[in-house]
């Protein structure tokens, strides 16, 4: 009986978080601006698939479906939304370009931070982070990202500038 209650509360917790994410997107200026940029109506905010999936990465978009690692439930909501904004950009890219996302959990591929689709998604993610947690925190996140992806030190300043393009 206790296991059933625990499982029910985990499921309920996941659904509450998914609802909170959708509500936040509907009220978020960046999400609204992205919809205008991609010329996609706001119905997509209710329609794009959003779910949890055990995986090595924090979040992933495959064929217009956003998957979040269940571990995000333990994160601060602003950090969760930072990842969701990134993946939402990919949803809009997939729709507008009629292309599918890659079904891979390896985001450390050599050219990952050089791909136009990833650069755009990170630019919005970093801007969202700066707006919600502060520019210093966003800058620290970018530094960690560049370190994680082993961007050579001589290229970091330029890549950081590129990723922080939308930060005021």
C-alpha atoms as a printed R data frame, in Angstrom:
    type eleno elety resid chain resno      x      y       z
1   ATOM     1    CA   UNK     A     1  0.000  0.000   0.000
2   ATOM     2    CA   UNK     A     2  2.803  2.437   0.883
3   ATOM     3    CA   UNK     A     3  4.554  1.695  -2.428
4   ATOM     4    CA   UNK     A     4  1.345  2.488  -4.350
5   ATOM     5    CA   UNK     A     5  0.978  5.800  -2.530
6   ATOM     6    CA   UNK     A     6  4.635  6.669  -3.152
7   ATOM     7    CA   UNK     A     7  4.326  5.797  -6.840
8   ATOM     8    CA   UNK     A     8  1.103  7.810  -7.138
9   ATOM     9    CA   UNK     A     9  2.715 10.849  -5.524
10  ATOM    10    CA   UNK     A    10  5.721 10.611  -7.894
11  ATOM    11    CA   UNK     A    11  3.402 10.484 -10.888
12  ATOM    12    CA   UNK     A    12  1.356 13.344  -9.493
13  ATOM    13    CA   UNK     A    13  4.533 15.349  -8.819
14  ATOM    14    CA   UNK     A    14  5.673 14.855 -12.418
15  ATOM    15    CA   UNK     A    15  2.303 15.955 -13.822
16  ATOM    16    CA   UNK     A    16  2.204 19.010 -11.558
17  ATOM    17    CA   UNK     A    17  5.654 20.012 -12.813
18  ATOM    18    CA   UNK     A    18  4.658 19.511 -16.457
19  ATOM    19    CA   UNK     A    19  1.562 21.672 -15.882
20  ATOM    20    CA   UNK     A    20  3.642 24.360 -14.197
21  ATOM    21    CA   UNK     A    21  6.096 24.324 -17.122
22  ATOM    22    CA   UNK     A    22  3.308 24.772 -19.681
23  ATOM    23    CA   UNK     A    23  1.704 27.575 -17.670
24  ATOM    24    CA   UNK     A    24  5.046 29.324 -17.361
25  ATOM    25    CA   UNK     A    25  5.714 29.036 -21.108
26  ATOM    26    CA   UNK     A    26  2.292 30.508 -21.907
27  ATOM    27    CA   UNK     A    27  3.086 33.560 -19.778
28  ATOM    28    CA   UNK     A    28  6.742 33.937 -20.756
29  ATOM    29    CA   UNK     A    29  7.718 36.806 -23.061
30  ATOM    30    CA   UNK     A    30 10.660 34.894 -24.514
31  ATOM    31    CA   UNK     A    31  8.425 31.954 -25.478
32  ATOM    32    CA   UNK     A    32  5.936 34.381 -27.045
33  ATOM    33    CA   UNK     A    33  8.728 36.109 -28.990
34  ATOM    34    CA   UNK     A    34  9.991 32.759 -30.227
35  ATOM    35    CA   UNK     A    35  6.498 31.866 -31.462
36  ATOM    36    CA   UNK     A    36  6.398 35.132 -33.424
37  ATOM    37    CA   UNK     A    37  9.877 34.580 -34.832
38  ATOM    38    CA   UNK     A    38  8.971 31.099 -36.059
39  ATOM    39    CA   UNK     A    39  5.452 32.165 -37.117
40  ATOM    40    CA   UNK     A    40  3.866 29.411 -35.060
41  ATOM    41    CA   UNK     A    41  0.598 29.993 -33.203
42  ATOM    42    CA   UNK     A    42  0.402 29.653 -29.442
43  ATOM    43    CA   UNK     A    43 -1.626 26.430 -29.648
44  ATOM    44    CA   UNK     A    44  1.740 24.662 -29.791
45  ATOM    45    CA   UNK     A    45  2.265 25.454 -26.102
46  ATOM    46    CA   UNK     A    46 -0.527 23.005 -25.258
47  ATOM    47    CA   UNK     A    47  0.277 20.541 -27.994
48  ATOM    48    CA   UNK     A    48  3.984 19.755 -28.086
49  ATOM    49    CA   UNK     A    49  4.762 16.499 -26.284
50  ATOM    50    CA   UNK     A    50  6.588 16.980 -22.992
51  ATOM    51    CA   UNK     A    51  7.525 13.992 -20.857
52  ATOM    52    CA   UNK     A    52 10.134 12.400 -18.641
53  ATOM    53    CA   UNK     A    53 12.678  9.857 -19.820
54  ATOM    54    CA   UNK     A    54 15.644  8.216 -18.137
55  ATOM    55    CA   UNK     A    55 18.701  9.412 -20.047
56  ATOM    56    CA   UNK     A    56 22.249 10.623 -19.520
57  ATOM    57    CA   UNK     A    57 21.476 14.247 -20.421
58  ATOM    58    CA   UNK     A    58 19.195 16.702 -18.603
59  ATOM    59    CA   UNK     A    59 16.841 17.357 -21.515
60  ATOM    60    CA   UNK     A    60 16.493 16.331 -25.137
61  ATOM    61    CA   UNK     A    61 14.193 17.036 -28.065
62  ATOM    62    CA   UNK     A    62 13.558 14.212 -30.503
63  ATOM    63    CA   UNK     A    63 11.175 14.737 -33.408
64  ATOM    64    CA   UNK     A    64  9.509 17.684 -31.678
65  ATOM    65    CA   UNK     A    65  9.038 15.856 -28.378
66  ATOM    66    CA   UNK     A    66 10.777 17.279 -25.318
67  ATOM    67    CA   UNK     A    67 12.084 14.770 -22.811
68  ATOM    68    CA   UNK     A    68 13.279 15.776 -19.359
69  ATOM    69    CA   UNK     A    69 15.443 13.627 -17.170
70  ATOM    70    CA   UNK     A    70 13.380 12.733 -14.060
71  ATOM    71    CA   UNK     A    71 16.212 14.175 -11.946
72  ATOM    72    CA   UNK     A    72 15.076 17.677 -12.924
73  ATOM    73    CA   UNK     A    73 12.282 17.371 -10.366
74  ATOM    74    CA   UNK     A    74 14.897 18.066  -7.693
75  ATOM    75    CA   UNK     A    75 16.125 21.243  -9.451
76  ATOM    76    CA   UNK     A    76 15.160 24.859  -8.900
77  ATOM    77    CA   UNK     A    77 12.270 25.746 -11.236
78  ATOM    78    CA   UNK     A    78 14.231 28.538 -12.976
79  ATOM    79    CA   UNK     A    79 16.926 26.021 -13.881
80  ATOM    80    CA   UNK     A    80 14.338 23.556 -15.177
81  ATOM    81    CA   UNK     A    81 12.867 26.320 -17.317
82  ATOM    82    CA   UNK     A    82 16.327 27.219 -18.609
83  ATOM    83    CA   UNK     A    83 16.490 23.725 -20.108
84  ATOM    84    CA   UNK     A    84 12.878 23.827 -21.288
85  ATOM    85    CA   UNK     A    85 13.448 27.099 -23.177
86  ATOM    86    CA   UNK     A    86 16.428 25.496 -24.939
87  ATOM    87    CA   UNK     A    87 14.376 22.461 -25.919
88  ATOM    88    CA   UNK     A    88 11.374 24.590 -26.897
89  ATOM    89    CA   UNK     A    89 13.597 26.351 -29.442
90  ATOM    90    CA   UNK     A    90 14.357 22.915 -30.884
91  ATOM    91    CA   UNK     A    91 10.634 22.080 -31.051
92  ATOM    92    CA   UNK     A    92 10.055 25.231 -33.097
93  ATOM    93    CA   UNK     A    93 13.088 24.473 -35.261
94  ATOM    94    CA   UNK     A    94 11.817 20.949 -35.923
95  ATOM    95    CA   UNK     A    95  8.369 22.232 -36.903
96  ATOM    96    CA   UNK     A    96  9.553 25.084 -39.101
97  ATOM    97    CA   UNK     A    97 12.316 23.153 -40.794
98  ATOM    98    CA   UNK     A    98 10.359 19.916 -41.080
99  ATOM    99    CA   UNK     A    99 13.300 18.044 -39.662
100 ATOM   100    CA   UNK     A   100 13.729 15.516 -36.947
101 ATOM   101    CA   UNK     A   101 16.010 15.782 -33.958
102 ATOM   102    CA   UNK     A   102 18.782 13.309 -33.470
103 ATOM   103    CA   UNK     A   103 17.967 10.346 -31.279
104 ATOM   104    CA   UNK     A   104 21.203 10.384 -29.332
105 ATOM   105    CA   UNK     A   105 22.041 11.002 -25.717
106 ATOM   106    CA   UNK     A   106 25.565 12.139 -26.528
107 ATOM   107    CA   UNK     A   107 25.660 15.911 -26.501
108 ATOM   108    CA   UNK     A   108 29.463 15.949 -26.356
109 ATOM   109    CA   UNK     A   109 29.911 15.394 -30.082
110 ATOM   110    CA   UNK     A   110 32.750 17.447 -31.528
111 ATOM   111    CA   UNK     A   111 30.710 20.083 -33.316
112 ATOM   112    CA   UNK     A   112 27.833 20.378 -30.815
113 ATOM   113    CA   UNK     A   113 28.489 24.016 -29.856
114 ATOM   114    CA   UNK     A   114 29.207 24.953 -33.467
115 ATOM   115    CA   UNK     A   115 25.840 23.844 -34.847
116 ATOM   116    CA   UNK     A   116 23.523 26.745 -35.689
117 ATOM   117    CA   UNK     A   117 20.503 25.053 -34.107
118 ATOM   118    CA   UNK     A   118 22.356 24.518 -30.822
119 ATOM   119    CA   UNK     A   119 23.861 28.007 -30.792
120 ATOM   120    CA   UNK     A   120 20.396 29.547 -31.172
121 ATOM   121    CA   UNK     A   121 18.934 27.321 -28.453
122 ATOM   122    CA   UNK     A   122 21.790 28.111 -26.073
123 ATOM   123    CA   UNK     A   123 21.520 31.837 -26.778
124 ATOM   124    CA   UNK     A   124 17.888 31.812 -25.655
125 ATOM   125    CA   UNK     A   125 18.641 29.478 -22.756
126 ATOM   126    CA   UNK     A   126 21.410 31.760 -21.485
127 ATOM   127    CA   UNK     A   127 19.270 34.891 -21.930
128 ATOM   128    CA   UNK     A   128 16.449 33.218 -19.991
129 ATOM   129    CA   UNK     A   129 18.910 32.279 -17.268
130 ATOM   130    CA   UNK     A   130 20.259 35.846 -17.067
131 ATOM   131    CA   UNK     A   131 16.727 37.267 -16.854
132 ATOM   132    CA   UNK     A   132 15.705 34.867 -14.097
133 ATOM   133    CA   UNK     A   133 18.836 34.152 -12.069
134 ATOM   134    CA   UNK     A   134 21.099 37.040 -13.000
135 ATOM   135    CA   UNK     A   135 23.793 37.778 -15.538
136 ATOM   136    CA   UNK     A   136 26.603 36.563 -13.278
137 ATOM   137    CA   UNK     A   137 24.942 33.159 -12.821
138 ATOM   138    CA   UNK     A   138 24.299 32.885 -16.568
139 ATOM   139    CA   UNK     A   139 27.928 33.708 -17.266
140 ATOM   140    CA   UNK     A   140 29.068 31.047 -14.791
141 ATOM   141    CA   UNK     A   141 26.777 28.544 -16.507
142 ATOM   142    CA   UNK     A   142 28.326 29.369 -19.906
143 ATOM   143    CA   UNK     A   143 31.825 28.969 -18.447
144 ATOM   144    CA   UNK     A   144 30.846 25.522 -17.112
145 ATOM   145    CA   UNK     A   145 29.295 24.628 -20.474
146 ATOM   146    CA   UNK     A   146 32.459 25.555 -22.361
147 ATOM   147    CA   UNK     A   147 34.558 23.567 -19.896
148 ATOM   148    CA   UNK     A   148 32.239 20.548 -20.127
149 ATOM   149    CA   UNK     A   149 32.447 20.564 -23.920
150 ATOM   150    CA   UNK     A   150 36.217 20.994 -23.793
151 ATOM   151    CA   UNK     A   151 36.235 24.140 -25.914
152 ATOM   152    CA   UNK     A   152 39.912 25.141 -26.268
153 ATOM   153    CA   UNK     A   153 40.846 28.047 -23.984
154 ATOM   154    CA   UNK     A   154 41.865 30.234 -26.933
155 ATOM   155    CA   UNK     A   155 38.334 29.868 -28.434
156 ATOM   156    CA   UNK     A   156 36.328 30.319 -25.223
157 ATOM   157    CA   UNK     A   157 36.042 34.112 -25.168
158 ATOM   158    CA   UNK     A   158 34.578 34.200 -28.684
159 ATOM   159    CA   UNK     A   159 32.261 31.240 -28.069
160 ATOM   160    CA   UNK     A   160 31.121 32.755 -24.761
161 ATOM   161    CA   UNK     A   161 30.343 36.043 -26.501
162 ATOM   162    CA   UNK     A   162 28.370 34.152 -29.152
163 ATOM   163    CA   UNK     A   163 26.346 32.180 -26.591
164 ATOM   164    CA   UNK     A   164 25.640 35.287 -24.502
165 ATOM   165    CA   UNK     A   165 24.542 37.316 -27.543
166 ATOM   166    CA   UNK     A   166 21.003 37.977 -26.206
167 ATOM   167    CA   UNK     A   167 22.065 38.852 -22.657
168 ATOM   168    CA   UNK     A   168 21.594 42.579 -22.061
